[in-house]
Amino acid sequence: MKHWLYLALFTCITHSVSAKYDPDSVYLFSYATEKNNHHNGLHFAWSRDQQQWYPIGNEWGYLKSDYGRWGAEKKMIAPYLIIGPDGNWHCVWGLNDREHVFAHAASPDLIHWKRQSYPLMKGGNNVLAPVIWYDATRQHYSIVYKTSEGQYYQTTTKDFVTYTPAAAVPAATYTSNQIAVDLPGGKATGQVHRVPWKVASELIRTYEGKQYKITQYSESSAQDSARFAGIKNVTAAISIQPEKAKPISDLLFGVFFEDINYAADGGLYAELIQNRDFEYALSDKEGRDKQWTHTHSWTLQGEQTAFSIDSTAPVHANNRFYAVLDTKVPGAVLTNTGFDGIAVKKGDKYRLSLFSKQRNKLLVKLVSKQGAILSQATLTLSSSNWKSSAVTLTANADAPDAHLELQPLQTGRLELDMISLFPEKTFKNRKNGLRPDLAQTIADIHPRFIRFPGGCVAHGDGLGNMYRWKNTIGPLEARKPQRNLWGYHQSAGLGYFEYFQYCEDIGAEPLPVVPAGVPCQNSGVGGGGQQGGIPMAEMDDYVQEVLDLVEYANGDINTTWGRKRAEAGHPAPFHLKYIGIGNEDLITDVFEERFTMIFKAMQAKHPGITVIGTVGPFYEGTDYEEGWALARQLKVPMVDEHYYETAGWFINNQDFYDKYDRSHAKVYLGEYAAHLPGQQVNLETALSEAIYLTGVERNGDVVSMTSYAPLLAREGHTQWNPDLIYFNNTSVKPTTGYYVQKLFGTNTGNEYLHGTVTLSDQQPALNKRVSMSVVRDNQTKDVIIKLVNISPFNITSDIDLGGLSVAGTQASLTVLQGRPSAKDVVPVVSTLTVAPQFQAAMPAYSFSIIRIKTK
């Protein structure tokens, strides 16, 4: 008898014995904990006699507060739990001692919680320790709370959507069932409920399942020697059944660009001057960098010259600040060091442009760190009003860390703004274009689409920080820069026109994502939670802004926004087909109301555009469930899923999309990445993504698009790790994960061919480490076999093509292999002899692609 059969039999016996002695009911204690100002959410303990208590996973909260910014600001203070007459549990809790809100959430079973809401109360100066009960006579819920002034207020509701105005009540109205209980870990305060044993047992079962998954998902190659001890000489029988072919998405692999890790300014955007418009401000850094001011990256050297910032008469209202030099004696030099220096190449040309006011002559130099003059020219500034001037500089030597010098040659006042240094060689030689090596590295993935301009960057930190596409088009001096949510600055030089143009240049579908009328739920501006939604009185204008984006992309030159695109140099439409509305938002009432408005307007005005909704930041939980429910209700054609998980999670969830309902929305896996604790991208994380993507490819009929995130990271300026491509001023450093993306992107098909892999050793631990997917490109008739082996064994595979007719005897073989911890592995390309039946090696810890020409 197999060991698993013994286990199953033992489980049945122990379950029946346990059930025989289970109590009918127990006491359930609900409480919250706080450690180092970190609130871990709602916890439970159970007891038969209220003397001996058994905590149910004290380190894990069954309900956590979503209100406030990151981490410790998301507080659950004094949660108060009751069961209503409809059988649903209702929990209210305090959030902080500043704002006039409390929180509410409901659950049918204490495990699956519905969306949270944060009703605004006008009574008192804050809301502390709310309590709730059901008034059967009036058939409504009453919530009473304290204030720091020592007053008490009451509000009532029937549906937790509308509330009566908070009214002052006597202190005696505030009745709390909170008691203190001695738990094994110390004293806690909460409520005691008498519940059927099944309620407690399901909480225990959920916790134990969670713990099992945590153990399972922590799986890594570090334990492989013990995990696979005793296994030898593994072989694989691979059978392909082309008669079971099914169509799959031809947009399956793309890229997601977000301005994080200095991916835009100082990265993909080719501008070499930092703070060219003098718009940097302390607010960009939230006060963390006192040097982050309007003069950041600029220094003045020399005597009797004043360097100041003015905003009295700017070049454009969207760029308020500009530099003023007041020179009494010529010789002072204004210097900009760019982004960690300015990299120039011998013989390359660089265009220096600027706006100036007042007549003067300006000596312009590129100077190496050692002081050598790499190029210089003189600009004659001839207008007392703002005027643009430009000159071309040609570098006479290579320099990785040059700087720009501007020296007024005459005395007097000189005003300067929009000081720009652009390489003549940009990607496709586009004006205001992209850094060519970075742009080409992305293009080499062969992405079928590009999602832009970001995720969290798109919906921004508070209403005033939302990414508004209209602020990023038109002349550079008219674009509106702003604080980047990730803690630096966005010049908007890389704007919507440039994004669309890049998509066109590399043959990728554009996929812009716009806010759903709400900012990031972790916003520090305008309060926490989702109270910051665009006021409903302004939503019609915002909806029109989204509709105008489609007109900008697709409208003819006789339309208002199509004309603006044409004026930028692109009379033909960009052929926009997809648009994302929202980014991993909390699915609250505020969100739903605004998303629904935008979605319905898009359906009515542009029915040919595929709207992509959002289902929160995780692959499970309240927002995921509520987001999918909303998508089904509105018949949203596609939803955007995100998850960043361990390598073990990806290995153990290869069937994630096998069980998805094909009758509902398609899936865009918009953000994902595998990680290992304390590790950067290595072969192990890359292979875990590869094996997961074979499952995604198998489900290419329901998953329409995927994109890794984040895409780019400037060395020394990262807010997030891991990333796909690292870079500095002179080098681009693709990770091993990049090569997995590139191999999938350059080996796509539009048809999936069913196949099976049968290993000679059927241990489950090994089976989940070996996977295959087979696709066919109906245009080239190429059949592409992808094989992933995340085990320490070299596996010989016998491949049966199932009647496919091979054109020739040679196939292309690409192999990515090495030590799991290796970070510098690159694919090796060779040829392989093939036939209707042939053998191929699957090296230990490898990803292999066999590309076969068929007739």
N, C-alpha and C positions, 0 to 999 in steps of 0.2 A: 504494500500500500504506500502511495506517495506521501511525503511529509506534509504536503498541503492538505491532504485528505484527513490526516490525523488532526491537523490544526482546525479544520472545519468542524470535525466531529467534536473536538474538545470545546470549541466555541459554542456549539449548539447545546452541549450538556451543561456547561457553566452558565449559559444564558437561562436555561430552563430552571436550574437550581437557584440562580439569583432571583429570577422572577417569583419563585415560590416563596421566598422570604422577604420580598420587597414590602415596604409599608404601603398602606393605602394613601397616606398623605404625610407631608413633612412641613417643617417650618423653613421658609426661605427668607434669608436676610439680604437686602439690597443696600449697597453702600458704595462710596467712592473713596479713592485714596489719593494722597498727594505726597510726592517725594521730590525734594529739591525743586519745588515750584512746578513740577511736572505732574499734570493730572492724567491719570491712566484710564479714566472712564468708569463705567458702571460695572460693579463686581457683585458676585453672589456667593453666599455660603448656605449650607443646609444643615438641619439638625432634626433629630426625632423629638428632643425634649427641651430645647432651648438652653441646654447646659453645655453639651459637647457640639461644637460647630466644625464643619468641614468646608473650608474654602474651595471654590471651584475655579482653579486657575487664577490665583491672586494677581499674577503679573499681566493678565490679559483682560482688557475691557470688552464687554459685550456691546456696549454703546459708548462712543466717544464723541465729544463735542466738536463740531466743525466750525464754530464761530471764532473769529480772530485770526491773527497772523500765524506764523509757523510755530510748531512745537509747543513750548510752554505757554504761549498765549491762548491756546485752545483749551480753555478751562471748563471743567464740570464741577461746580461748587454746590454742595449739599443737594444732590439729586433726590427728588421726591417721587415715589412710584405708587400708582394705584391701578386697580383693574376696573374698567368701566362696565356698564350694564350690557354693552355689546360684546363683551368678552375680550376686548382689546386692552392691553396694558398702555398706560399713559405715564410718561415721565416728564417732569419739568425740573429745571435746574438754573442756578445763577451762573452768570458768565464773568462778571468782574464787578468792581465797586465804582465804576465810572459811568457806564451807559444805562439808558433807560429801557433795557430789553431783558427778557428772560428767554429760555429755550424750551421747546416742546418737541417730543417725538413719540410715536406710537408703534406698537408691535403686537402681532397676534400671539407670539410665543416666547418673547424675550430674547429671541435669537435674530430674527429678521425684522429690522427696524425700517420704518418708512422715513421719508424725507423730514429733515428738521426745519422748524420755523422759529423765527425770532420776533415775536410781536413787540411793537414799540409802545411803551407805557408813558404817559405824560404826567402821571401822579408821582410827586416826590423828586428827589435829586438823583436817585439811582434805584436799582432793583436788587434786593438781597434775599436769599433763601426763600424762594417761592414755595408754597404748599398748594396742593390741589385736592379737591374732593368732588363727588358727584351729588348734586342736589336732586333727588328723585322727585320731589314735589314740583319744582320748577323745570325739571328735565333739562338742566344745563350743568356745566362744570364751573366751579368757582375756583379762582386762583387768588390767593392773598400773599402779599409780599411785604417785607420790611424795607425801610430805608435807613441810611446812616444817620438821619435826623431823628430816629426813634419813632417814626410814624408808620402807619399801616395802610395799605391800599388794596382794594379788591376789584377784580375784573371777572366777567363771566363770558362763556362761549358755549355754543352748541356743537360747533364743527371744527374748532381750532383754526378757523380761517378768519372769521370776523369776531371781534371782541368788543364788549361794552367799554366805554371810557372808564379808566381807573378812578375809583372814588375812595375818599378817605373813610376808614372804618375804625372802630375802637380796637384796642389791642386784644381784647377778649375774642375777637373774630378770628384771630390767628391761632389755629389749633394744629399742632404738629404731633405726629406719631413717631417722631424720631426718637430712637433709644440708642444707648451705648451698649455694645456687645464685646465680650472678650473673645478675640479670635487667636489662633495659634501665633499669628504674626504681631499681635498687639490689639489694642482697643480700637474699635471703629464705630462710627455713628451712621445709622440708617433706619430702615423700617423692616418689620417682620411681617411676613404674609404666610397664611396657611394655604398650601397648594397641593394638588394631587402629586404623588410621587413622580408621575410621568413628566411633569414640568421640570423638576430637578434633574431627573435622569437624562432628559434631552439636553439640558445645559451641560451636564457632565459629558455626554456623548459628543457634543459639539466641541467642547474643550479638548477632549482626548483626540478627536479627529484632527483638530488644529495642530496639536503637538506632534502627531504622527506625520503630518504634512511638513512641518518645520524640519523634522529629522530627515524626511525623504528629500526635501528640497535643498538640504545642506550637503547633499552628495557631491563629491568631487573626486578627481583623479588621485588625490593624496591617499585615499583608502583602496585604490585599485588592486594593489598587491594582495591584500587580504580578501577583498571582495571576489576576486577571480582565482583564488588559490585552488589548485588542483585541475584547472581547465587546461587542456592541451590540444594542439592540432585541430583548430576550429576550421571548418569549411562551410561554405554557403552555397545553397542551390537557389538561383535566381531565375524566376520564370516570368516572362512578360506576356500579357494577353491583349494584343492590340485590338482584338474584336470588342473589348470592353472600354474602348476609348470614350472620353467625354470632353466637351468643350470647357476650357478654362479661360480666365481673364487674360487679355494680352497687355494689361497694365499692371501686372502683379508686383513688379519691383521698381521702386522709384526712390527719391531722396526727399528729405525734409530739411529745409534750411531755416534755422532760427538764429537771430542775432543774440547769441550767448557766447561766452568765451572770446569776445572780440572777433566774432565771425564776420561782421560786416566792416565797420570802420576799423582799420588796422588789420583786416583780413581779406575777404573776397573783393571788397570794394578797393579799387587800385589807388585811391588818394593816399599820398605820402605824408601830408601835413596833418598833425593832430591839433584839434581845436582851431581849425582854419577860420571859423567864424566868430570866435571869442564868446561862444554861447555856453561853455562849461559853467557849472554853478555848483555850489555846495550841496544843493538839494539833489543833484545827481547821485551823490554818495550818501545821502541821508546824514550828512554831518560827520561821517567817519574819516574823511580826509580833508584836513584844513587847507591843503594846497590845491584842492580841486575847485578852482575859481576861474573867472573869465580870462586870467592870464596863464592858466595851466599850459605847460609845454613851451611857453614863450619866456625868454629872458632878454634883458637889455644890458649891454656892456658898453661902458663909455661914460664920460662926464658931461655935465651940463645939458643933458637931454632927459626930459620927463616922459615916462611911459604910463599912460592911464587908460581907463575904459570909460566910454561915454555911451549914452543911449538917446541923446536929444534929437538927432536927425538921422535915423538909420537908413541904410540902403533899401530895406524893406521892413514892413511892420512885423513880419514873421522872424526876422533876424535883428533883434533890437540893439545888440551890443557891437561895438567896434573899437578898434585901437586908436589912440591918439599919441603921436610923438611930437613933442615940443622941443626943437633943437636950437640951442644957442650957439654951439660950436660943432661943426661937422666932425664926424668920426665915430659916433655911437653906432652900435650894431644890434639889431633885433634878430634873435636866433630862435629857430624851432628845430627840435630834435626828432620830430616825427614820432613814430611808434617804436620805442626802443632803438632809435637811430633810423636813418634813411638808407636803404640799400640801393646802390646804383651800379650799373655795368658799363664798362668801357665801350664807347662808341654809341651807346643808346642815347636817345633824345628824351628830354623831359620838358614839359610845358608848364611854365610858371605863369599863373594868372592871378589878378587881384582887382579889387575895387579900391579906388583912391579918391580923395577930395583934397584940393589945394594943389597948387603947382609946385613941382619939385623934380629932382632927379634921384633915382634910386639904383644903387649898385647891388646887384643880385649875385650871390655866390652859392655854389655847393662846395662844402669844405669837409675834408676827411677828419676823423677823430684826431689824427696826428697833426692837423693844421694845413695839409696840402690843399691847394685850390684845385678842385676837380672840374669846375666850369664857372664862368662868370659872364655877366652881360649888364648893360645899363638900360633902365627903363626911364623914358621921359614922361612925366605925369603932367598933363597939360590942362586940366580942368579944375575949376573951383567948385564944381558939382560932382556928385558921384559918377565915376566913369570906369569902365573895365579896361584893363591893359594886360598884355601878355607878351612873353618872350620865350624862346626855346633855348634850353641849355643842353649841351652835348658833353657827356662825361668823358674825361681823358684817361680814366683809370677805374678799376673796380674798387668799390668800398662797401663794406657791409653795414657801416654805422656812421654815415655822413650826417651833416646837418645843413640847414638852410640859413643863410645870412642875408639880411636886408639892411642896407646902409644908406640913409639919406645924405645926399651930397650937398644940400643947401640947408640953410637955417630956416626956422619958422615952424608953423604948425602943419602937420601932415596926418590925415585920417585914413585908416586902412581897414579893409574888411574882405572876407572871402578869399583869403590868401591860399592858393591851391598849387600843388605841384603834382602833375600827373605824368606817368610814363606814356610815351607815344605808343609803345607796344602794350596794348591791352588785349584781352581775349577777343578775337575776330576784329581787332583794331577799332573797337567801338569807342566813340566819344563818351566820356564819363563812364568808362567801362570797368571791367573786372580784371583782377590780377590773373595773368594768363596761366601760370602753373597750377594755381588752386582751381581755377575754373576748368582746366583740362582734366585734372585729376578727378573731379566730380563727373565731368562728361564721360570719362572712361568707364564709369560704372554702367553706362548706357541706360540711364534712368528713363522710364517711360513717362514719368511725371515729376514735377517739383512742387512740394507744398511750401508755401511762404506766407508771410514774412516771419512766422514763428508760432509758438504755442502760447506760453504765458506772456511773451512779449506782445502778442496780438491783443489779448483782452486787457492787459496792462494792470498797473497798480493804482486802483481807484479810477473814477470816471474821467478825470482830467488826463490820465496817462494812457487811455485806450489808443491803440494804433489806428489812426484815421487815414485811409488811403489817399484822400484828396490832399493831405498835407505833404505828400511825398512825390508829387508830380510837378511838372513845370520847371521854370528856370531855377537853378540851385539856390539863388539868393532869395527866392520866394517860397521855398520849402520851409516847413516848420520843424526844427529839431526839437528833441525832448529827452527827458531822462529815460534811460533804459531800466526796465524793471530789474535787470540783473546787476544793477549797481554801477553803471557808467553812463555813457552818453550816446545818443543816436543822432547823426548829422542829417539823416534822411537823404544823403547823396545816393545811396543805393535804395531806390524807391520802386514803386509799382511798375513804372515804365521799364526800368532796368531788369526787374524780375521777369516780366513778360518777354522782353527781348532775349534774355538768356535762355528761357524755355524754348523759344523759337530757334535760337542758334544751335541748340543741341538736340532738337527734335523731341522735346519732352512736353507733355500736356501741362499747362499751368493749373495749379490748384491753390488759389488764394484762400486764406482763412480769415474771417472777419469776426469781431466780437458779436455775441448774441445779445447785445444790449446790457450786459453785466460785466463788471471787471473781475479780475482774479479774486477767488474767495479768500486768498491770503493777503488781500490788500491792506496796507498800512495807512492808506489815505481814505478818509471818509468812513471810518469804522470797519469793524470786521464783518464776517458773514456776507450776505447778499443784499443788505439794505441799500447798497450803492447802485442799484440798477438805474439806467437812464429813466428820468421821470416819464410817466406815461403820456403826459402832455407834449413831450418832445419826441416820442417814439415815431410818429409819422415822418418827421424829418429824417430820423435815423434810418428808417426803412427805405426812404427814398435814396439815401446815401448808398445803401447796399445795392439798390436797383441801378443807380448811376454807375456803379462799378462794372456791371455787365455791359452797359452802354459804352463805357470807356473802352472795354476790351473788344466788343463786337459790333458796335454801332457804326453806321457809315459816316462819311465826313460831313453829312448834312445835319447830323444830330449834334447836340451841345457837347457831349463828352467824346463822341467819336471825332469831332473836330479838334478837340484838345489833344487827342492821341496823334492825329495827323500833324498838328503843329509841332509835336515833339519829334517828328521825322518818320512816322509809321502810318501812312494813309490806309493800308490794308488792315483788316481786323486781325486780332490775335486768336480768334476762334476758341474762346473760353467755353468749356463744357461742364466744369465742376466748380463748386464753391463750398467751402466749409463754413458753417455757422456755429460759432462757439468753440471752446477748447477746454476739454476735461473740466467743465464747470460742475459745481454742485447743482443737482437737479432739484431746485427749490421752486416754490410758487412764483417767485420773482423771475427766475430764469424761464420757466415754462410759458408764462404770459408773453414775454418778449420774444422768445424763440418762435412761438406759434405765430405771432404777427409777421415776423420776417419770413418764415417758411411759407405761409399762405400767400403773402405778397409775391414771393418768387414764383410760386406755382401759377399764380394768375398772370403775371407779367412775362415771365420767361420759363414756360413749361419745359423747354428743351434743356434747361440747365439742371444737372444732377446736384441736389443739395445734400451735403454730408452733415449729419447731426453729431452729437457727442453723447457719450455714456459715462462720463466721469474719468477720474485718473487711474482707476484700478480695474482688474478683470473680474472683480466680485464686489459685493457690498451694496449699500443702499443706492448710491448714485448709478452704479451699473444697472441694477434692477429697475430703478425708476426711469433711467434714460432709455432703456430698451422698451419699457412699457409706453413711454411717450412716443417713441419712434413707431411702435405698432399702432398706437391710437391715431397718429397723424399720417401714417403710411409714408414715413420718411424713407427714401430709396436706399440710403446708405448711412451707416454710423461709424464714428471714429473711435476705435478702442486703443487704450494705452496701457502698457505695463513694463516696468523695469524690474527684473527678477534675477534670482541666482541662476547659475548655470544648471544646477540640479532641477530647478523648476522647468526649464526648457526641455531638459532630457525627459522628465517625467510627465510632460503634458503634450506629447506629440499628437495626441488624439483630440486636442482642445476643440477643434472646429468640426470634427467628425459628427458630433451630435447636434450641430446647429440646425435650426429649422430653415429649410430652403425657401419657405413661402413668405418670409419676412425680409427685412432689410439686408442688403449686402454689407460686408464688413470692409472697412479700411483700417488696417492695423497701422495707425499713424505714428506711433512712438513705441519703440521697444529696444531693449538691450539686455544682454546677460552680463552679470558681474560675479566676481568672487571677492570675499571679504579681504580688504587691504591690497587687492591686485588691480593692475591696469589690464587693458585688453591683452589677452594672450591666446595661444592656440586653443586652449581648453574652452574659453568663453566663445571663441569664434566657431569651434566645432559644435558647441551646444546650440548656437544660433542656426548653424547649417542643418543639423538634424531636425530642429524644429521647423525650419523652412521647407524641408521635404514634406512634412505634414501639411503645411500651409499650401504648398503646390498641389498636393493631393486634394485639397479642398478649395482649389482655385475657382470652383463654380459658385462658392459663397463668399470667399475672400477675394475682393477685387483689386486691392492695392495694399502694399506694405512699404514702410520706410523706417530705417534705423534712426535713432536719435541719441544725443546730438550729433550733428554732422562734422562741425569744425571746432577746433580749439587752438587758440594761440598760446604757445608755451609761455608760462609765467603769468598768464592772465585767464585762468580757467575758473569758472564758477561751478562746473559740473564735470564729474568723471564717472565712467569712461566716456570717450568720444571716438569717432570713427577715423578722423584725420587730424593729426597735429601738425603745426607749422610754426616757423619763425620768419624773419624777414627774407631769408635766403633759401630756406629748405622747406619742402613738403614731405611729411612723414606719415604715409598711410600705415594703419595698423593691420594686424593679421585679420581682424574683423572686416576691414575694408576689402580685402581680397575675397572673402566669402561673398560680400555684397556684389562685387564686380563679377565673380564667377556665376552667380545667379543672374545678374543683369545681362550678361553677354551670352547666356545660354538659356534663353526663354523659349517657350512654346505656346501654342494656342490650343493644344489638345493634350490631355493627360491620359497615359496608357496604364491601365491597371497592371499590377505586378505583385509578386510575392517574394519574400526572402525567407528561406528555411535554413536555420543554422544546425550544424551537426550536434551542438550542445544546446539544449533548450532551456537553460537556466534563465529565469526572468531577468536577473541582473545583467545578463549579457544581451538578451533579446532587445532590450530598450536602448542599448548602446550601438546598435547597427540598424541603419535605415536606408531606404532607397526611394527615389522618385524617377519616373520616366515621362518625358514630354516629347511631343512632336511639333515641329514647325512646319505647318502645311504649305508654306510658301517655298521653303528650301527642301522640304521632305527629309530634313535631318531629324534623327531620333537621338535624344540626349538623355543619357543615363547618369544620374547623380547618386553616388554611393558615399555614405558617411560611416566611419568606424571609429567610435570613441572607446576603444579598448586597447589593452597592451599587446594584443595578438595580431600578427600578420595573418589575414584570412584569405584563403584562396576561394574564389567564387566561380562556379560553373553557371554561365549565363545562357539562357535559352530565349531567343528573340521571338519565339512563338509564331513562326511563319513569315516574319518580316523579310523582305528581299533586300539583301545587302548589295550596294553598288560599289564594288571594289573590295579589297581585302584590308585596307588600312583605315583606321579611325584615329581621330585626335584624342589624346589622353592628357588630361591636366590633373596634377596631384598637388595638394597642399598637405604637408605632413611634417611632423617633428615631435619634440618633447611637449607635453601639455603646457608647461610653463614658458615655452619659447614665445618671444615677442617679435622676432624678426623673420618669421617664416614667410616665404613667398612661393607662389605656384611654380611648378616645373612642368613644361609642356614637352610631350614626346608623341610617338605614334604607337599604335597597338594593332596587332593582326586580329581581324574579326571574321566571323562566319555566322551562319544561322545559329550555331552553338559554339561558344568559345570560352576560354578562361581569362580571368582578370584578377590581379592582385588587389586586395584592400589592405594597404599597410596599416600598422598600428597607429592610432591617433591621426587619422587622415580624412580628407575630403577629396574624392576623385570624381572627375567628369569624363565620360566617354561620349564623344560626338560621332555618330555614325551616319554616313550617307546611305539613304535607302532609295529604291526604285519607285 
